[in-house]
Amino acid sequence: MGTMLEVTNLTTYYRTRMNEKICSVDAVSFSLEEGRSIGIAGESGCGKSTLAMSVMGYYFPPLYYESGSIVIDGKEITGLSPDTIRRTVLGSEIAYIPQAAMNALNPSRKIIRFIEDVMQAHGSGLSRAEIRDLAAERFGVLNLPPKTLDQYAVELSGGMKQRTVIAISTILNPKVLIADEPSSALDVSSQKIVIRLLYDLMEKGFVKSMLFITHELPLLFNVTNDIMVMYAGEIVERGTAKEMVFDPVMPYSRGLMNSIIVPEDGTRGHVLKAIPGAPPNLKTRPSGCRFAGRCRYADEACRAAGLVLEQNAGPGRSYRCRHSPVELYKIYKDEFSGLPDGETEKAYGTG
């Protein structure tokens, strides 16, 4: 098992028509190991999808690269030309399932043509017959009949179109798969099928690791090993799925979890609580904690310039807040939704 993706201090921004700079991904660092999956959660506009696009190293206006490093399976991709990334990185090293993937298929082309384009763009050297055989095998893994290859997108159901996009995205067996809201437009039954198939691809070795982006936090609990929470372009907390759902540390993460219904033991019956206010304007990067303007526990020190926000809350767990785990435990002790007895205290270093 090795590290499939290593992102270090990645910063990207958008440039508006008025030449204003909006930093949407700010000094983000994380790693993803082979066989593991990380979920990315946060409000709309927090930078989740921009982070996904930025990690691929493929930048086109209005999105620009500023600084940082992206290493995929030991290969540094920052600094490579767009043409090199398109030919040697996208699809084979890292692949992307976009939001609204069902609308990504040109309705005037048969499905097999998309796969032929991908294979030829990467110089596979396979004949059309060999490409068809490979595609039919992969479609079979995703429970799609061979006749799908000769159909048009308009002839497929929503679930079939989603699986078709997954098949096309993973046909080159990428090291890292980024799934951006892959189940958002599907009914519950189709969602379950798509999620199961994504993990079948990992279990069978077609995909080595996965970043999973969704607004549905309960879904992340069931399908990812770890969860990262984003706010205003930064990663504000990371931990295991169990830790992040039941006992997030950072006040924003806790507010995010308290604002949704999670149908798991230990969370039923809790009162939903909205997060007041709105995220900060990223035209100017706020000093100090970016959540301070909405946090009921913030003080002047939280807003101070030069504040070091990164703290550790146990092995593999980190968060951005001036308060220590023990201080936060005292703040939250009457609000716990409940890990099993003793585990909450262990998470906060008080047990």
C-alpha positions in Angstrom: 0.0 0.0 0.0 1.4 3.4 -1.0 0.3 7.0 -1.2 -1.7 7.6 -4.3 -2.2 11.4 -3.8 -0.2 13.9 -1.9 -1.4 17.5 -1.9 0.7 20.1 -0.2 -0.3 23.8 0.4 -2.3 23.9 -2.8 -3.7 27.4 -3.5 -5.9 28.2 -6.5 -8.1 31.2 -7.3 -10.7 32.6 -9.7 -10.2 35.9 -11.6 -13.5 37.8 -12.2 -14.3 40.0 -15.2 -13.5 43.0 -13.0 -10.1 41.5 -12.5 -10.9 40.6 -8.9 -9.0 37.7 -7.3 -11.1 35.2 -5.3 -9.0 32.6 -3.5 -11.2 29.5 -3.5 -8.7 26.9 -2.4 -6.2 28.2 0.2 -3.1 26.3 1.3 -4.9 22.9 1.3 -2.8 19.8 2.3 -3.9 16.2 2.6 -2.8 12.7 1.5 -4.8 9.7 0.2 -3.5 6.2 0.6 -4.1 3.3 -1.8 -7.4 1.4 -1.0 -8.7 4.4 1.0 -11.5 6.9 0.3 -11.9 10.4 1.7 -15.1 12.3 1.8 -15.2 16.1 1.4 -18.1 18.0 3.0 -19.1 21.6 3.5 -21.6 24.3 2.5 -22.2 25.3 -1.2 -19.5 27.6 -2.3 -16.9 26.4 0.3 -14.6 25.2 -2.4 -15.2 21.4 -2.7 -15.7 21.2 -6.4 -12.9 23.7 -7.0 -10.6 21.6 -4.9 -11.5 18.6 -7.1 -10.7 20.4 -10.3 -7.5 21.9 -8.8 -6.2 18.5 -7.7 -6.2 17.4 -11.4 -3.7 20.1 -12.3 -5.7 21.1 -15.3 -6.4 24.8 -15.2 -8.3 27.0 -17.5 -9.6 30.6 -17.0 -11.2 31.8 -14.8 -9.5 29.2 -12.5 -5.8 29.7 -12.0 -3.0 27.9 -10.1 -1.0 30.0 -7.6 1.1 27.7 -5.6 1.5 24.2 -4.0 2.3 20.7 -5.0 0.3 17.8 -6.3 1.9 14.4 -6.4 0.1 11.4 -7.9 1.7 8.0 -7.2 5.1 9.7 -6.8 4.7 11.8 -9.9 4.7 15.6 -9.5 2.1 17.1 -11.9 2.2 20.8 -11.1 4.0 22.7 -13.8 3.1 20.2 -16.6 1.6 21.7 -19.7 -2.2 21.3 -20.2 -1.5 19.1 -23.2 0.8 16.8 -21.2 -1.7 16.5 -18.4 -4.5 15.7 -20.8 -2.5 13.0 -22.5 -0.6 11.4 -19.6 -2.4 12.3 -16.4 -6.2 12.7 -16.9 -8.0 9.4 -17.1 -5.0 7.2 -16.4 -3.5 8.8 -13.2 -6.6 10.7 -12.0 -10.2 10.7 -13.3 -13.1 12.9 -12.6 -16.9 12.2 -12.4 -18.4 15.7 -12.7 -21.6 17.0 -11.1 -24.6 16.5 -13.3 -22.7 13.7 -15.0 -25.9 12.5 -16.7 -25.7 15.7 -18.8 -22.0 15.1 -19.8 -22.9 12.8 -22.7 -23.3 14.3 -26.2 -26.8 13.1 -27.3 -25.7 12.9 -31.0 -23.0 10.2 -30.4 -23.1 6.6 -29.6 -21.6 5.5 -26.3 -18.8 3.5 -27.9 -17.5 6.7 -29.6 -16.7 8.3 -26.3 -14.6 5.4 -25.2 -12.8 5.3 -28.5 -12.0 8.9 -28.1 -10.6 8.4 -24.7 -8.4 5.4 -25.7 -7.1 7.1 -28.8 -6.3 10.4 -27.0 -4.1 8.4 -24.6 -2.3 6.5 -27.4 -3.6 3.0 -26.4 -2.7 1.5 -29.7 -5.7 -0.8 -29.6 -7.9 -1.5 -32.6 -11.6 -0.6 -32.5 -12.5 -4.3 -32.0 -10.1 -4.5 -29.0 -11.5 -1.2 -27.6 -15.1 -2.6 -27.9 -14.1 -5.8 -26.1 -12.5 -3.9 -23.3 -15.5 -1.6 -23.0 -17.9 -4.5 -23.0 -16.0 -6.1 -20.2 -16.0 -2.9 -18.1 -19.7 -2.2 -18.8 -20.4 -5.8 -17.6 -18.7 -5.0 -14.2 -21.1 -2.0 -13.9 -24.1 -4.2 -14.8 -24.6 -2.5 -18.2 -25.5 -4.8 -21.1 -23.2 -4.8 -24.2 -25.9 -3.2 -26.4 -25.4 0.0 -24.3 -22.3 0.7 -26.4 -24.3 1.2 -29.5 -27.0 3.3 -27.9 -27.3 7.1 -27.6 -27.6 8.8 -24.2 -31.3 9.7 -24.8 -32.0 5.9 -24.9 -30.6 5.3 -21.4 -32.3 5.8 -18.0 -30.8 8.2 -15.4 -29.0 5.4 -13.5 -27.7 3.9 -16.7 -26.3 7.3 -17.9 -24.6 7.7 -14.5 -23.0 4.3 -14.7 -22.0 4.9 -18.3 -20.1 8.1 -17.3 -18.4 6.1 -14.5 -17.4 3.4 -17.0 -15.9 6.0 -19.4 -14.1 7.9 -16.6 -12.5 4.7 -15.2 -11.8 2.8 -18.4 -8.0 3.6 -18.0 -7.9 2.3 -14.4 -7.0 5.6 -12.7 -4.9 5.8 -9.5 -7.3 8.4 -8.0 -11.0 8.8 -8.8 -12.8 12.0 -7.9 -16.5 11.6 -7.6 -18.2 15.0 -7.4 -21.8 14.5 -6.2 -22.2 11.3 -8.2 -25.6 10.4 -6.7 -27.2 13.8 -6.3 -29.6 13.6 -9.2 -30.7 9.9 -8.6 -33.4 8.3 -6.7 -32.5 6.4 -3.5 -32.4 3.0 -5.2 -30.2 4.2 -8.0 -27.9 6.0 -5.5 -27.3 2.7 -3.7 -26.5 1.0 -6.9 -24.0 3.7 -8.1 -22.2 3.8 -4.7 -21.9 0.0 -4.5 -20.5 0.0 -8.1 -17.9 2.6 -7.3 -16.7 0.5 -4.4 -16.7 -2.6 -6.6 -14.3 -0.8 -8.9 -12.0 -0.2 -5.9 -12.3 -3.7 -4.6 -11.4 -5.2 -8.0 -8.4 -2.9 -8.4 -9.7 -0.8 -11.3 -9.5 2.3 -9.1 -6.8 2.6 -6.4 -8.3 5.3 -4.2 -11.2 7.8 -4.2 -12.2 11.4 -3.2 -15.9 11.5 -2.7 -17.7 14.9 -2.6 -21.3 15.3 -1.5 -23.7 17.4 0.4 -25.2 14.3 1.9 -23.1 13.8 5.1 -24.9 10.6 6.2 -23.8 9.1 2.9 -20.2 9.9 3.6 -20.5 8.1 6.9 -21.4 4.9 5.1 -19.0 5.1 2.1 -15.8 6.8 3.1 -12.9 6.0 5.6 -12.2 9.6 6.5 -14.0 12.9 6.1 -12.6 16.4 5.5 -14.7 19.5 6.2 -14.1 22.6 4.0 -15.0 26.1 4.9 -14.2 29.3 3.0 -11.5 27.5 0.9 -9.7 25.8 3.8 -9.8 22.3 5.3 -11.1 23.0 8.8 -11.2 19.5 10.2 -10.3 15.9 9.3 -11.0 12.7 11.1 -12.5 9.2 10.6 -16.0 9.1 9.3 -17.2 7.9 12.7 -15.4 10.8 14.6 -16.7 13.4 12.1 -20.3 12.3 12.2 -20.7 11.7 15.9 -18.2 14.1 17.5 -16.7 16.8 15.3 -14.3 19.1 17.2 -14.2 22.4 15.3 -17.3 24.6 15.9 -18.2 24.8 12.2 -18.0 21.0 11.7 -20.3 20.6 14.7 -22.7 23.2 13.4 -22.7 21.4 10.0 -23.6 18.1 11.6 -26.2 19.7 13.9 -28.0 21.1 10.8 -28.8 17.8 9.2 -30.6 14.6 10.1 -28.3 11.6 10.5 -30.3 8.3 10.9 -27.7 6.6 13.0 -27.9 5.3 16.6 -26.9 8.0 19.0 -28.0 10.9 16.8 -31.8 10.3 16.6 -33.9 12.8 18.5 -31.4 15.7 18.3 -32.7 19.1 17.5 -31.7 20.6 14.2 -29.7 23.9 14.5 -29.0 26.3 11.7 -25.6 28.0 11.4 -26.2 31.8 11.6 -24.7 34.3 9.2 -22.9 33.7 5.9 -19.4 32.7 4.8 -16.8 35.5 4.4 -16.1 37.3 1.1 -13.0 35.6 -0.3 -12.0 38.6 -2.4 -9.9 39.4 0.7 -8.7 36.5 2.8 -9.9 37.1 6.4 -7.2 37.1 9.1 -7.5 34.7 11.9 -10.3 32.1 12.0 -12.6 32.4 8.9 -15.5 31.1 10.9 -15.2 33.6 13.7 -17.9 35.9 12.3 -20.5 33.1 12.7 -19.1 31.3 15.8 -20.8 31.9 19.1 -17.6 30.9 20.9 -15.3 33.4 19.1 -13.4 36.2 20.8 -11.0 38.8 19.6 -8.0 36.4 19.8 -9.8 34.2 17.2 -9.8 37.1 14.7 -6.2 38.0 15.3 -3.8 38.1 12.3 -1.1 35.5 12.2 -3.1 33.0 14.3 -1.9 29.4 13.9 -5.1 27.5 13.3 -3.9 23.9 12.8 -4.2 21.7 15.9 -4.2 18.0 16.5 -7.0 16.2 18.2 -5.6 12.7 18.2 -3.9 10.3 15.7 -4.9 11.2 12.1 -7.2 14.0 13.3 -6.7 17.7 12.9 -8.7 20.9 13.1 -8.5 24.6 12.8 -9.5 26.4 16.0 -7.8 28.5 18.7 -9.5 26.4 21.4 -7.9 23.2 22.6 -9.7 19.9 22.6 -10.2 20.1 26.3 -11.7 23.6 26.1 -14.0 22.5 23.3 -15.1 19.5 25.3 -16.2 21.8 28.1 -18.1 24.0 25.6 -19.8 21.0 24.0 -20.3 18.6 26.9 -24.1 19.3 27.1 -24.5 18.9 23.4 -23.0 15.5 22.7 -25.1 13.3 20.4 -23.1 10.4 21.7 -20.3 8.0 20.8 -20.4 5.0 23.1 -19.6 5.7 26.7 -16.0 6.8 27.2 -15.2 7.4 23.5 -16.3 11.0 23.5 -13.9 11.8 26.3 -11.1 9.9 24.6 -11.7 12.0 21.4 -11.2 15.2 23.3 -8.3 14.0 25.5 -10.3 14.2 28.7 -10.8 10.5 29.4 
